[in-house]
Amino acid sequence: MKRTSWQALCGIAFLLVALHDLEEAVTAPAFLRAWLGGFEVELPRGRTVPMVAELDALLAWATLLAGVLLLRASRERAAGWGTFAACALQVFLIVNLLPHAVPAVLRRAYVPGLATSLAHVPLAVVFLRRARRDARIGRRGLAWAGAAGAVTYPLVLAALYVLGHFSLAALAAAGAL
């Protein structure tokens, strides 16, 4: 396929990530308030923010970093680290369905992010198949990207949480919060 088709697919993948993060940002506060109550996080200079603010910071970083990876992949003319990282991201997003779907089934109720998590699966399959078909990633590279996306899932979420927390702390220390 043409390079523009690959670029369009990367753009669609980013839009779905952004939509997923927006869905969580909009629907999670009420869900978390019911679960965590009025739990607040203390930041430098005596500032406190609701726990939901850390989720918002995490989601902002997740959207930004996914955008950087997908932009890099969209600009590659041949196989490269951007495509590898974008393929790992797609597997990561397939794995991300589990913490949305399992609680939804157990609770028999909506869980924040469920709708777009379900939408990620077919897009991720199309993305991975296109990367493989266009020879942007080999069979072995795709296997490694899949393993990286699946195995690093909890580590990446923890790193995003820490990044979000310290971003809020830095803003509070600078007096911006």
N, C-alpha and C positions, 0 to 999 in steps of 0.2 A: 504494500500500500504506500501511498504517498506520505511524505514527511508531515504534511499538514494534517493528515488523518491521525497520525501518532500524536501530534501536538494537540489536536482536538480531544483525543481520548485522555491525554494527561490533564487537559483543562476540565473535562467532565469529572474526572477522578477528584481533582481539587475541589470543584464545586460541591461534590457529594460529601467530601470531608468537612468542608465549611458548613454545609447544611446540617450534618450530623452534630458538629460541635455547637451550632446554633440551637438545634433541637434540645440538646442537653442543657445548654445555658438557660434556655427559657423554661424548660419543664422540671429541671432538677431542684431549684430552690424550694418549691413547695414539698417535694418528695423528701429532701434532706431535712427541712425544718421539722417535719413530722417525725423523722428518725432521730435527729440530733438535738432537737429542741432549740434552745437559744445559745448553743455552744459558740463561743467566740474565740478567735485567735489573737493573742497579744503580740504586738509588733513593737519595734523600737519607738522611742519617744512617747511611750504610753498609749500609743494608738491601738485600738482593737477593731477587728473586722469580723463579720460573720464567717463561719466556716465555708459558706458558699463562695465567698470571695476567692478562696484558694482554688476552688473548682474552676471559677471563671479564669483565673490566671493560668491554670493548667491547660484549659481549653484554648486560650489565646496562643500559648506556646505551641500546642499541638497543631493548630491550624497553620501558624506561621512556618513551623518546621516541615510539615507535610507539603506546604506550598513551595518551599525552597527545593525539596527533593523532586517534586513533580516538575517544577520549572527546569531544573537541571536535566532531568530525563527528557523533557520535551525538546531541549536544545541540542541533544546529542545526535550527530549524523550516523553514528555507528554505535556498537555495543560499548558501554562504559559504566563507570560506578554509579552514575545517576539512574540508569535503567535498573541496575542491580538493586539499588536502594528503593526505587519505586516499586519493584516487584516484591521486595521484602515488606514494604508498606502495605501492599495489597493483601498479602498473607496475614499480616498483623491485623488488618481490618476484618478479615474473615474470622480470625480468632476472637476479635472484639465482639462478635455476635454472642459468644457464650455468656459473658457476664450481663448481657442484656436479655437474652432469651431464657436462660435458666431461671432467674428470679421471676420473670414474667409468667412462666409456666407454673412455677411453684406458688406464686401469689394469685395467679389467675387474674392478673391486672397489668395494666400498662406500666412499663419501667422507662424512665427517661432515656432517650436515644434508641429505643427499640425499632421504631419505624425505619429510620435511616440505616441502622445496622443491618436490617433485613435487605435493604436495597443495595448495600455494599457487596453482598455475595455475588450476584450475577455480574455486576460491573467488574469486580475483581477477577472473576473467571475470564471475562472477555479481555480484560487488560493483560492478564498473564498469557492467554492464548495468542494475542496479537504480538506481544513482545517475543514470544517463541517463534511464531510464524514469520515475523519480519527479521528473524535472526539477530535481534537486539540482545538476546541472551540465549546461551546454549542450554542443553538439557542439564548438564552438571551445575551450571551457574544458577539455573532456576531452582534446582534442588537445594543448593546452598542458600539462596535467597528465601526460599520457603522455610528452611530450618531457622534462618536468622529471624525471620518475621514471627515465627511461632515461639521459639525459645526465648527471645528477648522481650516478649510481651510484658511480663511483670516488671522487668528491669526498666523498660522504657517508661511505663506508667509511673514507677517510683521516681525516676529521674525527672519526668515532667512535673510531678508533684513538688519535688524539691526545688526545681527551677521556678515554679510558680510561687512557692512560699518565699524564696529568697528575693524574687522580684518585688513582691509586696513589701518585704522587709526593707529593701533598698529604697522603695518609694516612700515608705514611712520615715526612714532615717533622713531622707532628703527633704522631708516636710511636704511631700506631694500628696500624702494621704491624710 
